[in-house]
Amino acid sequence: MPIHQPQQRSATAPSEPLGVQQAEAALVEHYPRLVRLAYVVLPPSLGRHRRVLAAHAAVQRALPLARTVPARTAQVPAQSRRSPEAERATAPADAPYASMRLRVLRTALAYERRPRWWPGRLPAPAALRPTLPVVWGLRLFPRAGGVDELALDRALSEVPGAVRAAFALQSLDGLPEAAVRALLAEAGVADPAGAVRRAARLGRPDRAAAHVLLRSGEFDPGTVQTRPSDLLRRRHRVRAAALAAALCVVAGTLAVAAEKGVRDEAPEAGVTTPGAGRPAPFIDPAALLRTAAEQWADTSRIDFTAWPVRGDRRGDEELLGRALRAWSEPAEDVKVSTTPGTADVPPAQPPRLLFAGEVDGAAVALFHDGGVRVVRYAEPLSGGGGAALDFARTDDADVTTSAAVVMSRTGGKARFLLAPWISETTTRDLLAPDTPGRPLEVGPDGVTAPVERPAVGGGCDAWPVLQLRSSERIVEKHAFLVTDLGDLAPAHLTYTPKPGGGAPARQPREATGPEALAAWARTACSLRALSGSGVRAVNNWAFAEQRLPEGGTSAEWLCTRADTWRGPGRVLVQFLQPAASPTAPATVVADRNDTALCSRFGQHILAGTHWKAASGRWYVLAAGSRAVTGIEATGQVRGTAGGPTLAVRAPRDASVQLTARLREGGTLTAVH
C-alpha cells in the first residue's frame, strides 16, 4: 500500500476557502501530530492533566463550522495503515493540514495571552472556555521520560509559547526558519523572528537529539497514563454541592414564605450539616504528607522528599491550618515573597510537612510542594505584625542543595534547618581561608544556633559560610560549603581547579581544599551581586594561569558562574593579579547574564583586560580556556600569541578586539 503524500505547498494556511470535510480529513489523519504540537505550545503552568485535555480540545476546536465555509468532498485516509516512521518522514504541508495547524496554533498560543486588566492569578481567557473532552475522576499524564526528556521539558518551560511553537514546528514538521516566521506571524505572534532566534538556542549542543526527544512519549498527549484524582476531595465536593443545593431549597422556601406573609419565630441556631465547612484535602492539615524519620538512609532519592517532619508544633492543626489557608488565599496582612521564577499559586495536592515549631519569636511551618517548591509560613507569637509567606524553587535538589533551609533572619543573623543526613556542622569565613571552621550548635529538631549573615551592602570584611558534612550512611567523607544569598535555600559553593597539561577537562569539586579556599577568599565579595536572585550553586573555575610581563609573576583567571534554580546563569570573569593580601578582591573584567558560558554547555572562554605593570607601562592581557591554541589582538593594538595567553603593550584606553583559535577548529571572541 503506497504511503499517502500530501501535496507540498506553502507552510502557512492557504488563502482559498477550505471545505469542512477536507478539514476533518486533515484533522483525523494528522491528529496525533496536531495534538503533540498543541501540547508543546500550551503553557506548562497548566499542569500535565489540564495540558493533555487542553491539547485535545485545541485540535478538536480547530474544525471549522460547516456553515461558514464551502463544503468540499474529501476522502479520510486510513490512518491506521500508516507506520510511525512514515508519519515522521512526511512533513505535512498540504492546504487542509496547514489550515488546521494554523488554527491549532492560534488556540494554543491564546492560553498565554492575558489582557492587562485580567487578574494575575487567573488563567488566560482562552483557558476558561468550556471545552471537550472532559474527564471526571481521573488524572491523565503522558508517559514519563528520562533525564534528557526532563531537561528538555524544563528548558521549554522557561520560554514563552511562541518560542516553544517555533521549536516544535521545526522539530515535528521540519519547517525551515523562514516558513516558521511566516506561520507565527499569521498566528498573531508579535515578534516571530525573535521567537525563532530563541528557539535556535534550545536543545544545544545536540539539537538533532532534542528534536528526537520532542517526538518521545514525554510529549505525546495521545498516549497517556491514568491515575485517580483526589478521592477525598471529590467526596468533599459532592457533599458541598449537596449542601449548597439544600441551602438553595431552604432559601427559596423562606423567600416564598416571607412573600406570603408567613412570620415564624427565628430559630436559635442556623442550619448546620455534619462535615460542613471542612477544608479540602490540600488545605487540610490531616492530609499533609509526612516522611518517616529514617527514610533518608534507605532511599536513593536524597532531596527534600526524604526530610522527616520535625518541630514541637508538628501536631498543631490550628497553626498548620492557618498556614495552608494563607497559602491557598493570602490575606491582605500576609507578606508574600518569591524567588525569581517561582510560582505563588495554591497547592494542587497535599504538600509534605517538613517542620512546624517556634523559632526566634515566631511560629514557623515549612512545606515541600511536590518536588518543585519549598514554602515557609511564619507568624509572630506576640505583638503586632502580619504573617509572612515565602516561596522558593527547589526542583531537582540533591544532597547538597537540599541540605539546609533558612528558618529565620533577625538582627544580621540567620538560623537554618538542616537535612537529616548532615552529621557535622561548622562555620567559617571565606575571607579567612587559613582559619579552621568553628563548630556550630544544632538543636534536636535540626535548627542551628544563630549564624552571622554576609553583608550585602557597605563594606565586605567577612563572608560567613556553613561547612557541612554528610553522614557516612549515604556518602563517605563528603564536606561542602553553602552560603546565605537571601533566599530560602542557601547556595552551594564549588571550585574547578586549573587545567592540567594534556589532562581531560576537570569537573567542579567541593570548595573545601586550600586551593579552592584561596580562590574564594579573593572572589567572595562578588557574591553580593547575586543576592536574592534565586541562585542554586556558584562555581569558581580557574580556567587559565598567565605569566605576567616585566617580572615573571603569575596571575590567575577565574570564571565565577552562578546557576539559578530556574535555569539561566550569570557569569563573572575575574582577574587575580598578585597581591599583598590573600583577600585582595579580584578585578571583574566581564559580566554576562543568561549565558551558558563556563558550564558543561559552554566549555570555551576567552577574556581580556588592561593591566599596569610596576614600571608604569600598560598592557593588554588575554587568556583562554584549555582548548585555545592561539590569540589575536586587533584594533588600535595588534599582536598574536601561539598559546592560551597573550600580553601586548597598549595604551591604557586602547580599543582592542580579541579572538582565539580552538583546537578542534573554529574561533572564539572575548566575553565582555
C-alpha positions in Angstrom: 0.0 0.0 0.0 1.7 3.3 -1.1 2.0 6.0 1.6 -0.2 9.0 1.0 2.0 12.0 0.4 0.3 15.4 0.9 0.7 17.9 -1.9 3.5 20.3 -0.9 2.5 23.9 -0.7 3.1 26.9 1.5 3.7 26.1 5.2 1.2 28.7 6.1 -2.5 28.4 5.8 -4.0 28.7 2.3 -5.9 31.7 1.2 -8.6 29.8 -0.7 -11.8 28.6 1.2 -11.5 25.3 2.9 -14.2 22.7 2.9 -15.2 21.3 6.3 -14.9 17.7 5.1 -11.4 18.5 3.8 -10.6 20.0 7.2 -12.0 16.9 9.0 -9.9 14.6 6.8 -6.7 16.5 7.6 -7.6 16.7 11.3 -8.2 12.9 11.6 -5.2 11.9 9.5 -2.8 14.2 11.4 -4.5 14.2 14.8 -1.5 12.8 16.8 0.9 15.4 15.3 -1.5 18.3 15.9 -2.2 17.2 19.5 1.5 16.9 20.2 2.1 20.4 18.7 -0.7 21.9 20.9 0.7 20.1 24.0 4.2 21.5 23.5 2.9 25.1 22.8 0.5 25.2 25.7 1.9 26.8 28.9 3.4 24.2 31.3 1.8 26.1 34.2 -1.5 24.4 33.3 -0.1 21.1 34.7 0.1 17.9 32.7 -3.5 16.8 33.2 -5.0 20.1 32.1 -2.4 20.3 29.3 -3.4 17.0 27.9 -7.1 17.9 27.9 -6.4 21.4 26.5 -4.3 20.0 23.7 -7.1 17.7 22.6 -9.6 20.5 22.9 -7.5 22.9 20.9 -7.3 20.4 18.0 -10.9 19.4 18.1 -12.0 23.1 18.3 -10.0 23.8 15.2 -12.6 22.1 13.0 -14.4 25.0 11.2 -18.2 25.3 11.2 -19.9 23.7 8.2 -22.0 26.8 7.6 -19.0 29.2 7.4 -17.1 27.5 4.5 -18.0 25.9 1.2 -18.2 22.1 1.5 -15.8 20.0 -0.5 -15.6 16.3 -0.7 -12.6 14.6 0.7 -11.6 11.0 1.5 -10.5 10.4 5.0 -7.2 8.5 4.7 -6.8 5.3 6.7 -4.6 6.5 9.4 -4.0 3.0 10.9 -2.3 1.9 7.7 0.5 4.5 8.1 3.5 3.4 10.1 5.1 5.8 12.7 8.2 6.0 10.5 6.1 7.2 7.6 4.3 9.7 9.7 7.5 11.1 10.9 9.1 11.2 7.5 6.2 13.0 5.9 6.2 16.7 6.9 2.6 17.5 6.0 2.1 20.9 4.4 -1.0 20.4 2.2 -3.6 23.1 2.3 -6.1 21.4 4.7 -3.4 20.4 7.2 -1.8 23.8 7.0 -5.1 25.5 7.8 -5.8 23.1 10.7 -2.2 23.7 12.0 -2.7 27.4 12.0 -6.0 27.2 13.9 -4.5 24.9 16.5 -1.5 27.3 16.9 -3.8 30.3 17.4 -5.8 28.5 20.1 -2.8 27.1 21.9 -1.0 30.5 21.9 -4.1 32.2 23.2 -3.7 30.4 26.6 -0.7 32.6 27.4 -2.2 35.9 26.4 -3.8 37.9 29.2 -5.4 41.3 28.8 -3.7 43.9 31.0 -6.8 44.1 33.2 -7.0 40.3 33.6 -6.3 39.1 37.3 -2.8 37.7 37.5 -3.8 34.6 39.4 -6.4 33.5 36.8 -5.5 31.7 33.6 -5.9 33.4 30.3 -9.4 33.9 29.0 -8.9 31.1 26.4 -8.3 28.6 29.2 -11.7 29.3 30.7 -13.8 28.4 27.7 -15.9 25.3 28.2 -14.3 22.6 26.0 -14.4 18.9 25.3 -13.1 16.4 26.2 -14.0 16.4 29.9 -12.6 13.7 32.2 -14.1 13.1 35.7 -12.4 11.1 38.4 -9.1 10.5 36.5 -5.9 12.4 36.1 -4.1 11.9 32.7 -0.3 12.1 32.2 1.9 11.4 29.2 4.4 8.6 29.7 7.4 9.8 31.9 10.7 10.1 30.0 14.2 10.0 31.2 16.7 12.7 32.3 17.1 14.1 28.8 13.4 14.5 28.3 13.0 16.1 31.7 15.8 18.6 30.9 14.2 19.5 27.5 10.8 19.9 29.2 12.3 22.2 31.8 14.1 24.2 29.0 10.8 24.6 27.2 9.0 25.7 30.4 11.5 28.6 30.6 10.5 30.2 27.3 7.3 31.8 26.0 4.7 29.9 24.0 5.9 31.5 20.7 9.4 30.1 21.2 8.0 26.6 22.0 5.9 26.9 18.9 8.9 27.7 16.7 10.9 24.8 18.2 8.0 22.4 17.7 7.3 23.4 14.1 11.0 22.8 13.2 11.1 19.5 15.2 7.8 18.0 14.3 7.1 19.3 10.8 10.7 20.1 9.7 9.8 23.6 8.6 12.7 26.0 7.7 13.1 29.1 9.7 11.5 31.4 7.0 8.4 29.3 7.0 8.2 29.2 10.8 8.5 33.0 10.9 5.7 33.4 8.4 3.4 30.9 10.2 4.0 32.5 13.6 3.2 35.9 12.2 -0.1 34.6 10.8 -0.8 33.1 14.2 -0.6 36.5 15.8 2.9 36.3 17.3 4.3 39.9 17.9 8.0 39.0 17.3 8.2 35.8 15.1 11.9 36.5 14.2 12.8 36.8 17.9 10.9 33.6 18.7 12.8 31.7 16.0 16.2 33.0 17.3 15.4 31.9 20.8 14.2 28.6 19.6 17.5 28.0 17.9 19.2 28.1 21.3 17.0 25.3 22.7 18.4 21.8 22.8 22.1 22.8 22.4 24.6 21.4 22.0 22.8 18.5 20.2 19.7 20.0 18.6 19.2 16.8 16.5 18.8 14.8 19.6 16.5 17.4 21.1 14.3 17.1 18.0 14.1 13.4 18.5 13.2 13.8 22.2 10.3 16.0 21.3 8.8 13.1 19.4 9.1 10.8 22.5 6.3 9.7 24.8 7.1 12.5 27.3 5.5 15.0 24.9 2.7 12.7 23.5 -0.7 13.5 24.9 -2.2 10.9 22.7 -0.7 8.0 24.7 -1.4 8.7 28.4 -1.3 7.0 31.8 -4.2 7.4 34.2 -4.4 7.9 38.0 -7.4 8.5 40.2 -8.0 12.1 41.2 -8.1 13.0 44.8 -10.9 10.8 46.1 -11.4 12.6 49.4 -11.6 16.0 47.6 -14.2 14.6 45.3 -16.2 13.3 48.3 -16.0 16.8 49.9 -17.0 18.5 46.7 -20.1 16.2 46.4 -21.0 16.9 50.0 -20.5 20.7 49.4 -22.7 20.6 46.3 -25.4 18.7 48.1 -25.2 21.2 51.0 -25.4 24.1 48.5 -28.4 22.6 46.8 -30.1 22.1 50.2 -29.4 25.7 51.2 -30.8 26.9 47.9 -34.0 25.0 48.6 -34.3 26.3 52.1 -33.6 29.9 51.0 -36.2 29.6 48.2 -38.7 28.2 50.7 -38.1 31.0 53.2 -38.4 33.6 50.4 -41.7 32.2 49.4 -42.9 32.1 53.0 -41.8 35.7 53.6 -43.6 36.8 50.4 -46.9 35.2 51.7 -46.5 37.0 55.0 -45.7 33.9 57.0 -43.8 35.1 60.1 -42.3 32.3 62.2 -40.1 32.7 65.2 -36.4 33.0 64.3 -34.5 29.8 65.1 -32.0 29.8 67.8 -29.2 28.5 65.6 -28.5 28.4 61.9 -28.8 25.3 59.7 -25.8 23.1 60.0 -24.7 19.9 58.4 -22.2 17.4 59.7 -18.9 18.0 57.9 -19.9 21.4 56.6 -17.0 23.8 56.3 -14.4 21.1 56.4 -11.4 22.2 54.3 -10.5 20.4 51.1 -7.6 17.9 51.4 -5.0 20.3 50.0 -5.7 22.8 52.8 -6.5 20.1 55.4 -3.7 19.6 58.0 -4.8 15.9 58.3 -4.0 15.4 54.6 -0.4 16.6 54.8 2.3 14.1 53.7 4.8 13.1 56.4 8.1 11.2 55.7 9.3 8.6 58.2 12.2 9.5 60.3 14.8 7.1 58.8 13.6 7.1 55.2 16.6 9.3 54.1 19.0 6.4 54.9 17.0 3.9 52.9 16.4 5.7 49.6 18.4 6.7 46.5 16.5 10.0 46.2 18.3 12.3 48.6 16.3 15.6 48.5 13.5 17.4 50.3 11.2 14.4 49.8 13.4 12.4 52.3 13.2 15.1 55.0 11.2 13.8 58.1 8.8 16.2 59.8 10.3 17.9 62.8 9.4 20.7 65.3 7.5 20.7 68.6 4.3 22.0 66.9 4.1 19.5 64.1 0.8 18.3 65.6 -0.7 21.8 65.9 -3.5 21.6 63.4 -4.6 25.2 64.1 -1.1 26.5 63.1 -0.9 24.2 60.1 -4.5 25.2 59.0 -3.7 28.9 59.2 -0.5 28.3 57.1 -2.3 26.3 54.5 -5.2 28.8 54.2 -2.7 31.6 53.9 -1.0 29.7 51.1 -4.3 29.0 49.3 -5.6 32.5 49.6 -3.3 35.0 51.4 -5.0 37.7 53.4 -4.0 41.4 52.9 -1.8 41.4 56.0 0.2 38.4 54.8 3.5 39.4 53.3 4.3 37.2 50.3 7.7 36.9 48.7 9.0 34.6 45.9 12.4 33.9 44.5 12.6 34.6 40.7 10.9 32.0 38.6 8.8 30.6 41.5 5.0 30.5 41.3 3.0 31.5 44.4 -0.1 29.6 43.3 -2.0 27.4 45.9 -1.0 23.8 46.3 -2.7 21.5 43.8 -2.2 18.4 46.1 -1.4 17.8 49.7 2.1 19.2 50.4 4.7 17.5 52.5 5.2 18.9 56.0 8.9 19.4 56.9 8.8 21.4 60.1 6.4 23.2 62.5 7.7 24.9 65.6 8.8 28.1 67.2 11.9 29.9 66.0 13.1 33.3 67.2 9.7 34.5 68.4 7.7 33.2 65.5 5.7 30.1 64.8 7.1 28.6 61.6 5.7 26.0 59.3 7.8 24.6 56.4 6.3 22.6 53.5 7.6 20.9 50.3 5.3 21.1 47.3 5.6 18.1 45.0 9.3 18.3 44.2 9.1 21.9 42.9 8.9 24.4 45.8 9.7 24.9 49.4 7.2 27.2 51.2 7.8 28.8 54.6 5.0 30.3 56.7 5.8 32.4 59.8 3.6 34.3 62.2 4.6 36.3 65.2 3.9 34.7 68.6 3.1 38.1 70.2 2.8 41.7 69.3 1.6 43.2 66.0 2.6 42.4 62.5 1.2 40.0 60.0 2.3 36.7 58.8 4.9 36.0 56.1 4.8 33.5 53.3 7.9 32.8 51.3 8.2 30.6 48.2 11.4 29.2 46.8 12.0 26.9 43.8 13.8 23.7 44.6 13.2 21.3 41.7 16.0 18.7 41.2 17.6 19.4 44.5 20.3 17.0 45.7 22.3 16.0 48.7 24.0 19.5 48.8 21.3 21.9 47.5 18.6 20.4 49.8 21.0 20.3 52.8 19.6 23.4 54.6 16.8 25.9 54.6 16.8 29.4 56.2 14.2 29.4 59.1 14.6 32.9 60.3 16.7 36.1 59.8 16.9 38.5 62.7 19.5 41.2 63.5 22.0 40.3 60.9 21.9 36.6 61.9 20.1 33.5 60.5 19.1 30.1 61.7 19.0 27.1 59.4 17.0 23.9 59.5 19.5 21.1 58.4 18.7 18.0 56.4 18.7 14.8 58.5 21.8 13.5 56.7 24.0 16.3 58.0 26.3 14.8 60.6 28.8 17.6 61.2 28.2 21.4 61.1 30.8 24.2 61.3 31.0 27.8 60.2 33.9 29.5 58.6 34.8 32.9 57.0 35.7 32.8 53.3 37.9 35.9 53.9 39.9 33.9 56.4 41.0 30.9 54.4 43.6 29.7 56.8 41.3 29.8 59.8 39.7 26.5 60.6 35.9 26.2 60.9 34.2 26.6 64.3 31.6 24.0 65.5 28.0 25.2 65.2 25.4 24.0 67.7 22.4 22.2 66.3 19.2 21.6 68.3 17.5 18.2 68.5 14.9 19.4 65.9 17.7 20.2 63.4 17.6 24.0 63.8 21.0 25.7 64.2 22.2 28.3 66.5 22.3 31.9 65.0 24.9 32.3 62.3 26.3 35.6 61.0 24.9 36.6 57.6 27.1 38.0 54.8 26.8 41.8 54.4 25.1 42.6 51.1 25.7 46.3 51.4 28.6 48.5 52.6 32.0 47.0 53.3 32.9 43.4 52.8 35.0 42.5 55.8 33.8 38.9 56.2 31.8 36.3 54.4 30.4 33.6 56.7 29.5 30.2 55.2 28.3 26.8 56.6 30.7 23.9 56.1 28.5 20.7 56.3 29.5 17.1 56.3 27.1 14.3 55.1 26.5 11.2 57.1 28.6 8.2 56.1 25.4 6.3 55.8 24.8 7.9 52.4 28.3 9.2 51.3 31.7 8.8 52.7 33.8 11.8 53.8 31.8 14.4 51.9 32.1 18.0 53.2 30.8 21.0 51.3 30.1 24.8 51.6 26.8 26.7 51.4 26.2 30.4 51.9 23.1 32.6 52.5 22.4 34.7 49.5 19.0 36.0 50.7 16.8 33.1 49.5 15.2 30.2 51.5 17.7 27.7 50.2 21.4 28.6 50.6 23.7 28.4 47.5 26.2 25.6 47.1 29.8 26.8 46.5 32.2 24.7 44.4 35.6 25.0 42.7 37.1 23.8 39.4 41.0 23.7 39.5 43.3 24.9 36.8 43.7 22.7 33.7 46.4 20.2 33.8 48.8 19.7 30.9 47.1 17.3 28.4 44.6 16.2 31.1 40.9 15.9 30.4 38.7 18.8 31.4 38.2 18.9 35.1 34.9 18.9 36.9 33.7 21.1 39.7 34.5 19.8 43.2 33.8 20.9 46.7 35.4 24.2 47.7 36.9 22.9 51.0 40.6 22.4 49.9 43.4 25.1 50.3 43.4 26.0 46.6 39.7 26.4 46.5 39.5 28.5 49.7 42.3 30.7 48.4 40.4 31.4 45.2 37.1 32.1 47.1 39.0 34.4 49.6 39.6 36.8 46.6 36.2 36.4 45.0 33.7 36.0 47.9 32.7 39.7 47.9 31.5 39.4 44.3 28.7 37.2 45.6 26.9 40.3 46.8 25.7 40.9 43.2 23.8 37.6 43.4 21.7 38.4 46.5 18.0 37.5 46.1 18.3 36.2 42.6 17.4 32.5 43.2 20.9 31.1 42.9 21.3 27.4 43.3 25.1 27.0 43.1 28.1 29.1 42.4 31.3 27.6 40.9 34.8 29.2 40.6 36.6 27.9 37.6 40.3 28.6 37.3 40.4 28.4 33.5 43.9 29.9 32.9 47.1 30.9 34.5 49.3 33.6 32.9 52.9 34.7 33.4 52.9 38.5 33.5 55.4 40.6 31.7 58.2 42.5 33.5 58.8 40.2 36.3 57.5 36.8 35.6 55.0 36.6 38.4 51.8 34.7 37.7 48.2 35.8 37.6 45.1 33.6 37.5 41.8 33.9 35.5 38.6 32.8 37.1 35.1 32.3 35.7 32.6 32.6 38.5 29.3 31.0 37.3 26.1 31.3 39.3 23.3 28.8 38.3 19.8 29.7 39.3 17.0 27.2 40.2 15.1 28.3 37.1 17.9 27.5 34.7 19.7 30.7 33.4 23.1 31.5 34.7 25.2 34.6 35.4 28.9 34.7 34.7 31.6 37.0 36.2 35.1 36.7 34.7 37.7 37.8 37.3 41.4 38.5 37.0 43.5 37.7 40.1 46.8 39.5 39.8 49.5 39.1 42.6 48.5 41.0 45.7 50.0 41.6 49.2 46.8 40.4 50.9 45.3 36.9 50.3 41.9 38.5 50.4 42.5 41.4 48.0 39.4 41.4 45.7 39.8 40.2 42.2 39.1 42.5 39.2 35.9 41.8 37.4 36.6 42.0 33.7 33.3 40.6 32.3 29.8 40.2 33.4 27.2 38.3 31.4 23.6 37.3 32.2 21.6 34.4 30.8 24.5 32.6 29.3 25.8 29.0 29.0 29.5 30.2 29.4 31.6 28.3 31.9 29.1 25.4 32.1 29.2 22.0 30.5 27.3 23.6 27.6 29.8 26.4 27.3 33.3 25.0 27.9 35.3 27.5 25.9 36.0 31.1 27.1 38.3 34.0 26.2 38.7 37.2 28.2 41.0 40.2 28.3 41.8 43.2 30.4 44.1 46.2 30.6 46.9 45.8 33.2 49.5 48.2 34.6 53.0 46.9 35.4 55.1 48.1 38.2 57.1 50.2 35.7 54.0 52.2 34.9 53.6 50.6 31.4 50.2 49.4 30.3 49.5 46.1 28.6 46.5 44.2 27.2 46.3 40.8 28.7 44.2 38.0 27.4 43.7 34.3 28.4 41.6 31.4 27.1 40.5 28.0 28.4 42.3 24.8 27.7 41.1 24.3 24.1 42.5 27.7 23.0 45.6 27.3 20.8 46.2 31.0 19.7 45.0 34.5 20.4 45.0 37.6 18.2 44.5 41.2 19.1 43.3 43.7 16.5 42.0 47.3 16.5 44.2 50.0 18.0 46.7 47.4 19.1 47.9 44.3 17.2 49.5 41.2 18.4 49.4 37.4 18.3 50.3 34.6 20.7 50.6 30.9 19.9 49.1 29.6 23.2 46.2 30.2 25.6 47.5 33.6 26.9 48.6 36.9 25.3 50.3 40.1 26.6 50.9 43.1 24.3 52.0 46.7 25.1 49.0 49.0 24.6 47.8 52.5 25.8 45.6 52.5 28.9 42.4 53.1 27.0 43.2 51.4 23.7 40.3 49.7 21.9 41.2 46.1 21.3 39.3 43.2 19.7 40.4 39.7 20.9 39.8 36.4 19.0 41.1 32.9 19.7 41.6 29.7 17.7 40.2 26.5 19.1 42.0 23.1 18.9 39.0 21.4 17.2 38.6 24.3 14.7 36.6 27.5 14.8 37.1 30.8 16.6 36.1 32.4 19.8 35.6 36.1 20.7 36.3 37.6 24.1 33.5 37.9 26.6 32.6 41.3 27.9 
